[in-house]
Amino acid sequence: MAHIKTAISLREDLFEQVETLASEMKISRSRLFVLALEEFFQRHQSQQLLERINAAYDDAPDPSEQVLRRRMRRQHRQIVEGEW
């Protein structure tokens, strides 16, 4: 896979934190940025997936479905009444 160089601007205090952490982890600044971006993208993808799952389960039953559910519960209750 090809590597592309890029330049970014950081606040001085953030740059110093990056320098310190990269040094503690014994990795280059570039590697630290790559790790941070990979984690960011993974979290972003997970958040998108969660939003899609929530949207899929977000649709409440419409009034006709609610009526049908009540009828089904009533019928089920009548069927099992006395069974237990």
mmCIF file of the N, C-alpha and C atoms, coordinates in Angstrom:
data_MODEL
# 
_entry.id   MODEL 
# 
loop_
_atom_site.group_PDB 
_atom_site.id 
_atom_site.type_symbol 
_atom_site.label_atom_id 
_atom_site.label_alt_id 
_atom_site.label_comp_id 
_atom_site.label_asym_id 
_atom_site.label_entity_id 
_atom_site.label_seq_id 
_atom_site.pdbx_PDB_ins_code 
_atom_site.Cartn_x 
_atom_site.Cartn_y 
_atom_site.Cartn_z 
_atom_site.occupancy 
_atom_site.B_iso_or_equiv 
_atom_site.pdbx_formal_charge 
_atom_site.auth_seq_id 
_atom_site.auth_comp_id 
_atom_site.auth_asym_id 
_atom_site.auth_atom_id 
_atom_site.pdbx_PDB_model_num 
ATOM 1   N N  . MET A 1 1  ? 0.843   -1.164  0.000  1.00 0.00 ? 1  MET A N  1 
ATOM 2   C CA . MET A 1 1  ? 0.000   0.000   0.000  1.00 0.00 ? 1  MET A CA 1 
ATOM 3   C C  . MET A 1 1  ? 0.897   1.238   0.000  1.00 0.00 ? 1  MET A C  1 
ATOM 4   N N  . ALA A 1 2  ? 0.543   2.199   -0.813 1.00 0.00 ? 2  ALA A N  1 
ATOM 5   C CA . ALA A 1 2  ? 1.336   3.418   -0.915 1.00 0.00 ? 2  ALA A CA 1 
ATOM 6   C C  . ALA A 1 2  ? 1.126   4.298   0.313  1.00 0.00 ? 2  ALA A C  1 
ATOM 7   N N  . HIS A 1 3  ? 2.157   5.028   0.651  1.00 0.00 ? 3  HIS A N  1 
ATOM 8   C CA . HIS A 1 3  ? 2.085   5.974   1.760  1.00 0.00 ? 3  HIS A CA 1 
ATOM 9   C C  . HIS A 1 3  ? 2.094   7.377   1.176  1.00 0.00 ? 3  HIS A C  1 
ATOM 10  N N  . ILE A 1 4  ? 1.296   8.237   1.758  1.00 0.00 ? 4  ILE A N  1 
ATOM 11  C CA . ILE A 1 4  ? 1.216   9.619   1.310  1.00 0.00 ? 4  ILE A CA 1 
ATOM 12  C C  . ILE A 1 4  ? 1.579   10.520  2.467  1.00 0.00 ? 4  ILE A C  1 
ATOM 13  N N  . LYS A 1 5  ? 2.457   11.457  2.199  1.00 0.00 ? 5  LYS A N  1 
ATOM 14  C CA . LYS A 1 5  ? 2.828   12.418  3.229  1.00 0.00 ? 5  LYS A CA 1 
ATOM 15  C C  . LYS A 1 5  ? 1.807   13.543  3.232  1.00 0.00 ? 5  LYS A C  1 
ATOM 16  N N  . THR A 1 6  ? 1.552   14.054  4.417  1.00 0.00 ? 6  THR A N  1 
ATOM 17  C CA . THR A 1 6  ? 0.657   15.191  4.556  1.00 0.00 ? 6  THR A CA 1 
ATOM 18  C C  . THR A 1 6  ? 1.153   16.070  5.683  1.00 0.00 ? 6  THR A C  1 
ATOM 19  N N  . ALA A 1 7  ? 0.720   17.282  5.680  1.00 0.00 ? 7  ALA A N  1 
ATOM 20  C CA . ALA A 1 7  ? 1.104   18.204  6.751  1.00 0.00 ? 7  ALA A CA 1 
ATOM 21  C C  . ALA A 1 7  ? -0.161  18.657  7.467  1.00 0.00 ? 7  ALA A C  1 
ATOM 22  N N  . ILE A 1 8  ? -0.087  18.775  8.769  1.00 0.00 ? 8  ILE A N  1 
ATOM 23  C CA . ILE A 1 8  ? -1.217  19.260  9.553  1.00 0.00 ? 8  ILE A CA 1 
ATOM 24  C C  . ILE A 1 8  ? -0.730  20.338  10.503 1.00 0.00 ? 8  ILE A C  1 
ATOM 25  N N  . SER A 1 9  ? -1.647  21.179  10.892 1.00 0.00 ? 9  SER A N  1 
ATOM 26  C CA . SER A 1 9  ? -1.324  22.232  11.866 1.00 0.00 ? 9  SER A CA 1 
ATOM 27  C C  . SER A 1 9  ? -1.957  21.869  13.194 1.00 0.00 ? 9  SER A C  1 
ATOM 28  N N  . LEU A 1 10 ? -1.163  21.972  14.254 1.00 0.00 ? 10 LEU A N  1 
ATOM 29  C CA . LEU A 1 10 ? -1.627  21.645  15.597 1.00 0.00 ? 10 LEU A CA 1 
ATOM 30  C C  . LEU A 1 10 ? -1.329  22.803  16.535 1.00 0.00 ? 10 LEU A C  1 
ATOM 31  N N  . ARG A 1 11 ? -2.141  22.898  17.565 1.00 0.00 ? 11 ARG A N  1 
ATOM 32  C CA . ARG A 1 11 ? -1.781  23.823  18.650 1.00 0.00 ? 11 ARG A CA 1 
ATOM 33  C C  . ARG A 1 11 ? -0.483  23.308  19.268 1.00 0.00 ? 11 ARG A C  1 
ATOM 34  N N  . GLU A 1 12 ? 0.292   24.217  19.785 1.00 0.00 ? 12 GLU A N  1 
ATOM 35  C CA . GLU A 1 12 ? 1.589   23.843  20.346 1.00 0.00 ? 12 GLU A CA 1 
ATOM 36  C C  . GLU A 1 12 ? 1.447   22.862  21.509 1.00 0.00 ? 12 GLU A C  1 
ATOM 37  N N  . ASP A 1 13 ? 0.447   23.093  22.380 1.00 0.00 ? 13 ASP A N  1 
ATOM 38  C CA . ASP A 1 13 ? 0.281   22.189  23.525 1.00 0.00 ? 13 ASP A CA 1 
ATOM 39  C C  . ASP A 1 13 ? -0.114  20.788  23.079 1.00 0.00 ? 13 ASP A C  1 
ATOM 40  N N  . LEU A 1 14 ? -0.928  20.684  22.026 1.00 0.00 ? 14 LEU A N  1 
ATOM 41  C CA . LEU A 1 14 ? -1.315  19.371  21.508 1.00 0.00 ? 14 LEU A CA 1 
ATOM 42  C C  . LEU A 1 14 ? -0.104  18.681  20.877 1.00 0.00 ? 14 LEU A C  1 
ATOM 43  N N  . PHE A 1 15 ? 0.706   19.429  20.143 1.00 0.00 ? 15 PHE A N  1 
ATOM 44  C CA . PHE A 1 15 ? 1.916   18.861  19.547 1.00 0.00 ? 15 PHE A CA 1 
ATOM 45  C C  . PHE A 1 15 ? 2.840   18.300  20.629 1.00 0.00 ? 15 PHE A C  1 
ATOM 46  N N  . GLU A 1 16 ? 2.977   19.028  21.714 1.00 0.00 ? 16 GLU A N  1 
ATOM 47  C CA . GLU A 1 16 ? 3.831   18.556  22.813 1.00 0.00 ? 16 GLU A CA 1 
ATOM 48  C C  . GLU A 1 16 ? 3.277   17.275  23.428 1.00 0.00 ? 16 GLU A C  1 
ATOM 49  N N  . GLN A 1 17 ? 1.964   17.188  23.553 1.00 0.00 ? 17 GLN A N  1 
ATOM 50  C CA . GLN A 1 17 ? 1.358   15.955  24.073 1.00 0.00 ? 17 GLN A CA 1 
ATOM 51  C C  . GLN A 1 17 ? 1.621   14.788  23.117 1.00 0.00 ? 17 GLN A C  1 
ATOM 52  N N  . VAL A 1 18 ? 1.519   15.048  21.820 1.00 0.00 ? 18 VAL A N  1 
ATOM 53  C CA . VAL A 1 18 ? 1.797   14.012  20.819 1.00 0.00 ? 18 VAL A CA 1 
ATOM 54  C C  . VAL A 1 18 ? 3.249   13.557  20.929 1.00 0.00 ? 18 VAL A C  1 
ATOM 55  N N  . GLU A 1 19 ? 4.146   14.501  21.022 1.00 0.00 ? 19 GLU A N  1 
ATOM 56  C CA . GLU A 1 19 ? 5.578   14.179  21.166 1.00 0.00 ? 19 GLU A CA 1 
ATOM 57  C C  . GLU A 1 19 ? 5.815   13.299  22.389 1.00 0.00 ? 19 GLU A C  1 
ATOM 58  N N  . THR A 1 20 ? 5.224   13.693  23.509 1.00 0.00 ? 20 THR A N  1 
ATOM 59  C CA . THR A 1 20 ? 5.417   12.956  24.759 1.00 0.00 ? 20 THR A CA 1 
ATOM 60  C C  . THR A 1 20 ? 4.863   11.538  24.646 1.00 0.00 ? 20 THR A C  1 
ATOM 61  N N  . LEU A 1 21 ? 3.649   11.425  24.143 1.00 0.00 ? 21 LEU A N  1 
ATOM 62  C CA . LEU A 1 21 ? 3.025   10.101  24.037 1.00 0.00 ? 21 LEU A CA 1 
ATOM 63  C C  . LEU A 1 21 ? 3.781   9.209   23.061 1.00 0.00 ? 21 LEU A C  1 
ATOM 64  N N  . ALA A 1 22 ? 4.157   9.750   21.917 1.00 0.00 ? 22 ALA A N  1 
ATOM 65  C CA . ALA A 1 22 ? 4.916   8.958   20.938 1.00 0.00 ? 22 ALA A CA 1 
ATOM 66  C C  . ALA A 1 22 ? 6.221   8.465   21.556 1.00 0.00 ? 22 ALA A C  1 
ATOM 67  N N  . SER A 1 23 ? 6.853   9.318   22.314 1.00 0.00 ? 23 SER A N  1 
ATOM 68  C CA . SER A 1 23 ? 8.105   8.935   22.976 1.00 0.00 ? 23 SER A CA 1 
ATOM 69  C C  . SER A 1 23 ? 7.858   7.835   24.003 1.00 0.00 ? 23 SER A C  1 
ATOM 70  N N  . GLU A 1 24 ? 6.805   7.992   24.801 1.00 0.00 ? 24 GLU A N  1 
ATOM 71  C CA . GLU A 1 24 ? 6.480   6.970   25.809 1.00 0.00 ? 24 GLU A CA 1 
ATOM 72  C C  . GLU A 1 24 ? 6.151   5.633   25.158 1.00 0.00 ? 24 GLU A C  1 
ATOM 73  N N  . MET A 1 25 ? 5.467   5.685   24.031 1.00 0.00 ? 25 MET A N  1 
ATOM 74  C CA . MET A 1 25 ? 5.070   4.453   23.338 1.00 0.00 ? 25 MET A CA 1 
ATOM 75  C C  . MET A 1 25 ? 6.175   3.904   22.449 1.00 0.00 ? 25 MET A C  1 
ATOM 76  N N  . LYS A 1 26 ? 7.246   4.688   22.315 1.00 0.00 ? 26 LYS A N  1 
ATOM 77  C CA . LYS A 1 26 ? 8.380   4.304   21.473 1.00 0.00 ? 26 LYS A CA 1 
ATOM 78  C C  . LYS A 1 26 ? 7.953   4.072   20.023 1.00 0.00 ? 26 LYS A C  1 
ATOM 79  N N  . ILE A 1 27 ? 7.143   5.005   19.536 1.00 0.00 ? 27 ILE A N  1 
ATOM 80  C CA . ILE A 1 27 ? 6.715   4.986   18.141 1.00 0.00 ? 27 ILE A CA 1 
ATOM 81  C C  . ILE A 1 27 ? 6.894   6.392   17.574 1.00 0.00 ? 27 ILE A C  1 
ATOM 82  N N  . SER A 1 28 ? 6.862   6.478   16.255 1.00 0.00 ? 28 SER A N  1 
ATOM 83  C CA . SER A 1 28 ? 7.002   7.797   15.629 1.00 0.00 ? 28 SER A CA 1 
ATOM 84  C C  . SER A 1 28 ? 5.697   8.580   15.756 1.00 0.00 ? 28 SER A C  1 
ATOM 85  N N  . ARG A 1 29 ? 5.800   9.895   15.584 1.00 0.00 ? 29 ARG A N  1 
ATOM 86  C CA . ARG A 1 29 ? 4.593   10.720  15.569 1.00 0.00 ? 29 ARG A CA 1 
ATOM 87  C C  . ARG A 1 29 ? 3.663   10.252  14.464 1.00 0.00 ? 29 ARG A C  1 
ATOM 88  N N  . SER A 1 30 ? 4.224   9.942   13.311 1.00 0.00 ? 30 SER A N  1 
ATOM 89  C CA . SER A 1 30 ? 3.397   9.489   12.182 1.00 0.00 ? 30 SER A CA 1 
ATOM 90  C C  . SER A 1 30 ? 2.599   8.252   12.564 1.00 0.00 ? 30 SER A C  1 
ATOM 91  N N  . ARG A 1 31 ? 3.267   7.312   13.210 1.00 0.00 ? 31 ARG A N  1 
ATOM 92  C CA . ARG A 1 31 ? 2.582   6.076   13.619 1.00 0.00 ? 31 ARG A CA 1 
ATOM 93  C C  . ARG A 1 31 ? 1.479   6.393   14.628 1.00 0.00 ? 31 ARG A C  1 
ATOM 94  N N  . LEU A 1 32 ? 1.749   7.310   15.543 1.00 0.00 ? 32 LEU A N  1 
ATOM 95  C CA . LEU A 1 32 ? 0.734   7.698   16.527 1.00 0.00 ? 32 LEU A CA 1 
ATOM 96  C C  . LEU A 1 32 ? -0.481  8.303   15.839 1.00 0.00 ? 32 LEU A C  1 
ATOM 97  N N  . PHE A 1 33 ? -0.252  9.169   14.850 1.00 0.00 ? 33 PHE A N  1 
ATOM 98  C CA . PHE A 1 33 ? -1.371  9.753   14.111 1.00 0.00 ? 33 PHE A CA 1 
ATOM 99  C C  . PHE A 1 33 ? -2.166  8.676   13.369 1.00 0.00 ? 33 PHE A C  1 
ATOM 100 N N  . VAL A 1 34 ? -1.464  7.727   12.777 1.00 0.00 ? 34 VAL A N  1 
ATOM 101 C CA . VAL A 1 34 ? -2.141  6.633   12.073 1.00 0.00 ? 34 VAL A CA 1 
ATOM 102 C C  . VAL A 1 34 ? -3.006  5.835   13.046 1.00 0.00 ? 34 VAL A C  1 
ATOM 103 N N  . LEU A 1 35 ? -2.453  5.489   14.202 1.00 0.00 ? 35 LEU A N  1 
ATOM 104 C CA . LEU A 1 35 ? -3.220  4.738   15.198 1.00 0.00 ? 35 LEU A CA 1 
ATOM 105 C C  . LEU A 1 35 ? -4.453  5.525   15.648 1.00 0.00 ? 35 LEU A C  1 
ATOM 106 N N  . ALA A 1 36 ? -4.265  6.822   15.867 1.00 0.00 ? 36 ALA A N  1 
ATOM 107 C CA . ALA A 1 36 ? -5.378  7.662   16.310 1.00 0.00 ? 36 ALA A CA 1 
ATOM 108 C C  . ALA A 1 36 ? -6.467  7.729   15.240 1.00 0.00 ? 36 ALA A C  1 
ATOM 109 N N  . LEU A 1 37 ? -6.075  7.888   13.993 1.00 0.00 ? 37 LEU A N  1 
ATOM 110 C CA . LEU A 1 37 ? -7.064  7.948   12.908 1.00 0.00 ? 37 LEU A CA 1 
ATOM 111 C C  . LEU A 1 37 ? -7.782  6.618   12.722 1.00 0.00 ? 37 LEU A C  1 
ATOM 112 N N  . GLU A 1 38 ? -7.036  5.523   12.806 1.00 0.00 ? 38 GLU A N  1 
ATOM 113 C CA . GLU A 1 38 ? -7.679  4.210   12.668 1.00 0.00 ? 38 GLU A CA 1 
ATOM 114 C C  . GLU A 1 38 ? -8.728  4.015   13.762 1.00 0.00 ? 38 GLU A C  1 
ATOM 115 N N  . GLU A 1 39 ? -8.388  4.383   14.992 1.00 0.00 ? 39 GLU A N  1 
ATOM 116 C CA . GLU A 1 39 ? -9.346  4.250   16.092 1.00 0.00 ? 39 GLU A CA 1 
ATOM 117 C C  . GLU A 1 39 ? -10.542 5.170   15.877 1.00 0.00 ? 39 GLU A C  1 
ATOM 118 N N  . PHE A 1 40 ? -10.286 6.394   15.420 1.00 0.00 ? 40 PHE A N  1 
ATOM 119 C CA . PHE A 1 40 ? -11.364 7.336   15.158 1.00 0.00 ? 40 PHE A CA 1 
ATOM 120 C C  . PHE A 1 40 ? -12.328 6.781   14.116 1.00 0.00 ? 40 PHE A C  1 
ATOM 121 N N  . PHE A 1 41 ? -11.800 6.248   13.004 1.00 0.00 ? 41 PHE A N  1 
ATOM 122 C CA . PHE A 1 41 ? -12.650 5.687   11.965 1.00 0.00 ? 41 PHE A CA 1 
ATOM 123 C C  . PHE A 1 41 ? -13.432 4.475   12.469 1.00 0.00 ? 41 PHE A C  1 
ATOM 124 N N  . GLN A 1 42 ? -12.799 3.648   13.280 1.00 0.00 ? 42 GLN A N  1 
ATOM 125 C CA . GLN A 1 42 ? -13.481 2.481   13.823 1.00 0.00 ? 42 GLN A CA 1 
ATOM 126 C C  . GLN A 1 42 ? -14.650 2.914   14.711 1.00 0.00 ? 42 GLN A C  1 
ATOM 127 N N  . ARG A 1 43 ? -14.416 3.909   15.563 1.00 0.00 ? 43 ARG A N  1 
ATOM 128 C CA . ARG A 1 43 ? -15.495 4.418   16.419 1.00 0.00 ? 43 ARG A CA 1 
ATOM 129 C C  . ARG A 1 43 ? -16.606 5.039   15.585 1.00 0.00 ? 43 ARG A C  1 
ATOM 130 N N  . HIS A 1 44 ? -16.224 5.774   14.558 1.00 0.00 ? 44 HIS A N  1 
ATOM 131 C CA . HIS A 1 44 ? -17.215 6.419   13.688 1.00 0.00 ? 44 HIS A CA 1 
ATOM 132 C C  . HIS A 1 44 ? -18.071 5.362   12.987 1.00 0.00 ? 44 HIS A C  1 
ATOM 133 N N  . GLN A 1 45 ? -17.444 4.314   12.471 1.00 0.00 ? 45 GLN A N  1 
ATOM 134 C CA . GLN A 1 45 ? -18.191 3.240   11.818 1.00 0.00 ? 45 GLN A CA 1 
ATOM 135 C C  . GLN A 1 45 ? -19.110 2.531   12.807 1.00 0.00 ? 45 GLN A C  1 
ATOM 136 N N  . SER A 1 46 ? -18.635 2.317   14.019 1.00 0.00 ? 46 SER A N  1 
ATOM 137 C CA . SER A 1 46 ? -19.469 1.678   15.041 1.00 0.00 ? 46 SER A CA 1 
ATOM 138 C C  . SER A 1 46 ? -20.671 2.558   15.380 1.00 0.00 ? 46 SER A C  1 
ATOM 139 N N  . GLN A 1 47 ? -20.456 3.859   15.472 1.00 0.00 ? 47 GLN A N  1 
ATOM 140 C CA . GLN A 1 47 ? -21.544 4.790   15.762 1.00 0.00 ? 47 GLN A CA 1 
ATOM 141 C C  . GLN A 1 47 ? -22.571 4.783   14.635 1.00 0.00 ? 47 GLN A C  1 
ATOM 142 N N  . GLN A 1 48 ? -22.102 4.747   13.391 1.00 0.00 ? 48 GLN A N  1 
ATOM 143 C CA . GLN A 1 48 ? -23.017 4.694   12.259 1.00 0.00 ? 48 GLN A CA 1 
ATOM 144 C C  . GLN A 1 48 ? -23.839 3.404   12.279 1.00 0.00 ? 48 GLN A C  1 
ATOM 145 N N  . LEU A 1 49 ? -23.184 2.297   12.586 1.00 0.00 ? 49 LEU A N  1 
ATOM 146 C CA . LEU A 1 49 ? -23.885 1.021   12.665 1.00 0.00 ? 49 LEU A CA 1 
ATOM 147 C C  . LEU A 1 49 ? -24.935 1.051   13.765 1.00 0.00 ? 49 LEU A C  1 
ATOM 148 N N  . LEU A 1 50 ? -24.584 1.585   14.924 1.00 0.00 ? 50 LEU A N  1 
ATOM 149 C CA . LEU A 1 50 ? -25.528 1.699   16.024 1.00 0.00 ? 50 LEU A CA 1 
ATOM 150 C C  . LEU A 1 50 ? -26.728 2.555   15.626 1.00 0.00 ? 50 LEU A C  1 
ATOM 151 N N  . GLU A 1 51 ? -26.482 3.651   14.931 1.00 0.00 ? 51 GLU A N  1 
ATOM 152 C CA . GLU A 1 51 ? -27.578 4.508   14.479 1.00 0.00 ? 51 GLU A CA 1 
ATOM 153 C C  . GLU A 1 51 ? -28.493 3.774   13.509 1.00 0.00 ? 51 GLU A C  1 
ATOM 154 N N  . ARG A 1 52 ? -27.908 2.967   12.609 1.00 0.00 ? 52 ARG A N  1 
ATOM 155 C CA . ARG A 1 52 ? -28.736 2.198   11.666 1.00 0.00 ? 52 ARG A CA 1 
ATOM 156 C C  . ARG A 1 52 ? -29.555 1.135   12.405 1.00 0.00 ? 52 ARG A C  1 
ATOM 157 N N  . ILE A 1 53 ? -28.949 0.478   13.385 1.00 0.00 ? 53 ILE A N  1 
ATOM 158 C CA . ILE A 1 53 ? -29.678 -0.524  14.173 1.00 0.00 ? 53 ILE A CA 1 
ATOM 159 C C  . ILE A 1 53 ? -30.811 0.139   14.935 1.00 0.00 ? 53 ILE A C  1 
ATOM 160 N N  . ASN A 1 54 ? -30.523 1.267   15.581 1.00 0.00 ? 54 ASN A N  1 
ATOM 161 C CA . ASN A 1 54 ? -31.564 1.975   16.328 1.00 0.00 ? 54 ASN A CA 1 
ATOM 162 C C  . ASN A 1 54 ? -32.689 2.433   15.411 1.00 0.00 ? 54 ASN A C  1 
ATOM 163 N N  . ALA A 1 55 ? -32.348 2.893   14.221 1.00 0.00 ? 55 ALA A N  1 
ATOM 164 C CA . ALA A 1 55 ? -33.375 3.326   13.267 1.00 0.00 ? 55 ALA A CA 1 
ATOM 165 C C  . ALA A 1 55 ? -34.243 2.149   12.841 1.00 0.00 ? 55 ALA A C  1 
ATOM 166 N N  . ALA A 1 56 ? -33.647 0.981   12.699 1.00 0.00 ? 56 ALA A N  1 
ATOM 167 C CA . ALA A 1 56 ? -34.409 -0.198  12.283 1.00 0.00 ? 56 ALA A CA 1 
ATOM 168 C C  . ALA A 1 56 ? -35.420 -0.621  13.346 1.00 0.00 ? 56 ALA A C  1 
ATOM 169 N N  . TYR A 1 57 ? -35.078 -0.407  14.613 1.00 0.00 ? 57 TYR A N  1 
ATOM 170 C CA . TYR A 1 57 ? -35.967 -0.804  15.699 1.00 0.00 ? 57 TYR A CA 1 
ATOM 171 C C  . TYR A 1 57 ? -36.801 0.355   16.230 1.00 0.00 ? 57 TYR A C  1 
ATOM 172 N N  . ASP A 1 58 ? -36.670 1.522   15.606 1.00 0.00 ? 58 ASP A N  1 
ATOM 173 C CA . ASP A 1 58 ? -37.326 2.724   16.106 1.00 0.00 ? 58 ASP A CA 1 
ATOM 174 C C  . ASP A 1 58 ? -38.780 2.835   15.670 1.00 0.00 ? 58 ASP A C  1 
ATOM 175 N N  . ASP A 1 59 ? -39.153 2.122   14.644 1.00 0.00 ? 59 ASP A N  1 
ATOM 176 C CA . ASP A 1 59 ? -40.510 2.282   14.138 1.00 0.00 ? 59 ASP A CA 1 
ATOM 177 C C  . ASP A 1 59 ? -41.525 1.611   15.068 1.00 0.00 ? 59 ASP A C  1 
ATOM 178 N N  . ALA A 1 60 ? -42.328 2.443   15.692 1.00 0.00 ? 60 ALA A N  1 
ATOM 179 C CA . ALA A 1 60 ? -43.363 1.947   16.602 1.00 0.00 ? 60 ALA A CA 1 
ATOM 180 C C  . ALA A 1 60 ? -44.503 1.367   15.769 1.00 0.00 ? 60 ALA A C  1 
ATOM 181 N N  . PRO A 1 61 ? -45.236 0.436   16.343 1.00 0.00 ? 61 PRO A N  1 
ATOM 182 C CA . PRO A 1 61 ? -46.349 -0.137  15.581 1.00 0.00 ? 61 PRO A CA 1 
ATOM 183 C C  . PRO A 1 61 ? -47.405 0.924   15.293 1.00 0.00 ? 61 PRO A C  1 
ATOM 184 N N  . ASP A 1 62 ? -47.964 0.870   14.083 1.00 0.00 ? 62 ASP A N  1 
ATOM 185 C CA . ASP A 1 62 ? -49.016 1.828   13.745 1.00 0.00 ? 62 ASP A CA 1 
ATOM 186 C C  . ASP A 1 62 ? -50.324 1.374   14.403 1.00 0.00 ? 62 ASP A C  1 
ATOM 187 N N  . PRO A 1 63 ? -51.349 2.200   14.388 1.00 0.00 ? 63 PRO A N  1 
ATOM 188 C CA . PRO A 1 63 ? -52.604 1.862   15.080 1.00 0.00 ? 63 PRO A CA 1 
ATOM 189 C C  . PRO A 1 63 ? -53.199 0.522   14.660 1.00 0.00 ? 63 PRO A C  1 
ATOM 190 N N  . SER A 1 64 ? -53.146 0.179   13.371 1.00 0.00 ? 64 SER A N  1 
ATOM 191 C CA . SER A 1 64 ? -53.717 -1.104  12.943 1.00 0.00 ? 64 SER A CA 1 
ATOM 192 C C  . SER A 1 64 ? -52.922 -2.277  13.522 1.00 0.00 ? 64 SER A C  1 
ATOM 193 N N  . GLU A 1 65 ? -51.599 -2.126  13.628 1.00 0.00 ? 65 GLU A N  1 
ATOM 194 C CA . GLU A 1 65 ? -50.781 -3.176  14.236 1.00 0.00 ? 65 GLU A CA 1 
ATOM 195 C C  . GLU A 1 65 ? -51.090 -3.308  15.719 1.00 0.00 ? 65 GLU A C  1 
ATOM 196 N N  . GLN A 1 66 ? -51.324 -2.189  16.392 1.00 0.00 ? 66 GLN A N  1 
ATOM 197 C CA . GLN A 1 66 ? -51.650 -2.231  17.814 1.00 0.00 ? 66 GLN A CA 1 
ATOM 198 C C  . GLN A 1 66 ? -52.968 -2.955  18.050 1.00 0.00 ? 66 GLN A C  1 
ATOM 199 N N  . VAL A 1 67 ? -53.965 -2.695  17.185 1.00 0.00 ? 67 VAL A N  1 
ATOM 200 C CA . VAL A 1 67 ? -55.258 -3.388  17.297 1.00 0.00 ? 67 VAL A CA 1 
ATOM 201 C C  . VAL A 1 67 ? -55.045 -4.882  17.100 1.00 0.00 ? 67 VAL A C  1 
ATOM 202 N N  . LEU A 1 68 ? -54.292 -5.259  16.088 1.00 0.00 ? 68 LEU A N  1 
ATOM 203 C CA . LEU A 1 68 ? -54.022 -6.673  15.810 1.00 0.00 ? 68 LEU A CA 1 
ATOM 204 C C  . LEU A 1 68 ? -53.303 -7.330  16.984 1.00 0.00 ? 68 LEU A C  1 
ATOM 205 N N  . ARG A 1 69 ? -52.357 -6.640  17.578 1.00 0.00 ? 69 ARG A N  1 
ATOM 206 C CA . ARG A 1 69 ? -51.636 -7.199  18.729 1.00 0.00 ? 69 ARG A CA 1 
ATOM 207 C C  . ARG A 1 69 ? -52.567 -7.435  19.911 1.00 0.00 ? 69 ARG A C  1 
ATOM 208 N N  . ARG A 1 70 ? -53.450 -6.471  20.161 1.00 0.00 ? 70 ARG A N  1 
ATOM 209 C CA . ARG A 1 70 ? -54.406 -6.649  21.268 1.00 0.00 ? 70 ARG A CA 1 
ATOM 210 C C  . ARG A 1 70 ? -55.299 -7.854  21.015 1.00 0.00 ? 70 ARG A C  1 
ATOM 211 N N  . ARG A 1 71 ? -55.773 -8.011  19.787 1.00 0.00 ? 71 ARG A N  1 
ATOM 212 C CA . ARG A 1 71 ? -56.613 -9.167  19.450 1.00 0.00 ? 71 ARG A CA 1 
ATOM 213 C C  . ARG A 1 71 ? -55.846 -10.472 19.629 1.00 0.00 ? 71 ARG A C  1 
ATOM 214 N N  . MET A 1 72 ? -54.613 -10.476 19.187 1.00 0.00 ? 72 MET A N  1 
ATOM 215 C CA . MET A 1 72 ? -53.804 -11.690 19.301 1.00 0.00 ? 72 MET A CA 1 
ATOM 216 C C  . MET A 1 72 ? -53.556 -12.039 20.762 1.00 0.00 ? 72 MET A C  1 
ATOM 217 N N  . ARG A 1 73 ? -53.267 -11.021 21.592 1.00 0.00 ? 73 ARG A N  1 
ATOM 218 C CA . ARG A 1 73 ? -53.056 -11.284 23.019 1.00 0.00 ? 73 ARG A CA 1 
ATOM 219 C C  . ARG A 1 73 ? -54.335 -11.825 23.657 1.00 0.00 ? 73 ARG A C  1 
ATOM 220 N N  . ARG A 1 74 ? -55.468 -11.219 23.312 1.00 0.00 ? 74 ARG A N  1 
ATOM 221 C CA . ARG A 1 74 ? -56.746 -11.668 23.874 1.00 0.00 ? 74 ARG A CA 1 
ATOM 222 C C  . ARG A 1 74 ? -57.025 -13.118 23.459 1.00 0.00 ? 74 ARG A C  1 
ATOM 223 N N  . GLN A 1 75 ? -56.782 -13.415 22.182 1.00 0.00 ? 75 GLN A N  1 
ATOM 224 C CA . GLN A 1 75 ? -57.018 -14.775 21.691 1.00 0.00 ? 75 GLN A CA 1 
ATOM 225 C C  . GLN A 1 75 ? -56.057 -15.756 22.362 1.00 0.00 ? 75 GLN A C  1 
ATOM 226 N N  . HIS A 1 76 ? -54.824 -15.377 22.507 1.00 0.00 ? 76 HIS A N  1 
ATOM 227 C CA . HIS A 1 76 ? -53.847 -16.254 23.155 1.00 0.00 ? 76 HIS A CA 1 
ATOM 228 C C  . HIS A 1 76 ? -54.245 -16.517 24.605 1.00 0.00 ? 76 HIS A C  1 
ATOM 229 N N  . ARG A 1 77 ? -54.677 -15.450 25.272 1.00 0.00 ? 77 ARG A N  1 
ATOM 230 C CA . ARG A 1 77 ? -55.113 -15.593 26.665 1.00 0.00 ? 77 ARG A CA 1 
ATOM 231 C C  . ARG A 1 77 ? -56.268 -16.596 26.761 1.00 0.00 ? 77 ARG A C  1 
ATOM 232 N N  . GLN A 1 78 ? -57.227 -16.522 25.826 1.00 0.00 ? 78 GLN A N  1 
ATOM 233 C CA . GLN A 1 78 ? -58.359 -17.429 25.843 1.00 0.00 ? 78 GLN A CA 1 
ATOM 234 C C  . GLN A 1 78 ? -57.918 -18.875 25.579 1.00 0.00 ? 78 GLN A C  1 
ATOM 235 N N  . ILE A 1 79 ? -56.941 -19.040 24.701 1.00 0.00 ? 79 ILE A N  1 
ATOM 236 C CA . ILE A 1 79 ? -56.459 -20.391 24.365 1.00 0.00 ? 79 ILE A CA 1 
ATOM 237 C C  . ILE A 1 79 ? -55.761 -21.036 25.554 1.00 0.00 ? 79 ILE A C  1 
ATOM 238 N N  . VAL A 1 80 ? -54.916 -20.276 26.234 1.00 0.00 ? 80 VAL A N  1 
ATOM 239 C CA . VAL A 1 80 ? -54.112 -20.856 27.306 1.00 0.00 ? 80 VAL A CA 1 
ATOM 240 C C  . VAL A 1 80 ? -54.798 -20.763 28.674 1.00 0.00 ? 80 VAL A C  1 
ATOM 241 N N  . GLU A 1 81 ? -55.922 -20.081 28.748 1.00 0.00 ? 81 GLU A N  1 
ATOM 242 C CA . GLU A 1 81 ? -56.608 -19.942 30.020 1.00 0.00 ? 81 GLU A CA 1 
ATOM 243 C C  . GLU A 1 81 ? -56.954 -21.328 30.573 1.00 0.00 ? 81 GLU A C  1 
ATOM 244 N N  . GLY A 1 82 ? -56.577 -21.565 31.762 1.00 0.00 ? 82 GLY A N  1 
ATOM 245 C CA . GLY A 1 82 ? -56.847 -22.849 32.381 1.00 0.00 ? 82 GLY A CA 1 
ATOM 246 C C  . GLY A 1 82 ? -55.783 -23.898 32.078 1.00 0.00 ? 82 GLY A C  1 
ATOM 247 N N  . GLU A 1 83 ? -54.890 -23.622 31.162 1.00 0.00 ? 83 GLU A N  1 
ATOM 248 C CA . GLU A 1 83 ? -53.837 -24.568 30.816 1.00 0.00 ? 83 GLU A CA 1 
ATOM 249 C C  . GLU A 1 83 ? -52.776 -24.644 31.901 1.00 0.00 ? 83 GLU A C  1 
ATOM 250 N N  . TRP A 1 84 ? -52.523 -23.541 32.556 1.00 0.00 ? 84 TRP A N  1 
ATOM 251 C CA . TRP A 1 84 ? -51.452 -23.474 33.523 1.00 0.00 ? 84 TRP A CA 1 
ATOM 252 C C  . TRP A 1 84 ? -52.017 -23.681 34.876 1.00 0.00 ? 84 TRP A C  1 
# 
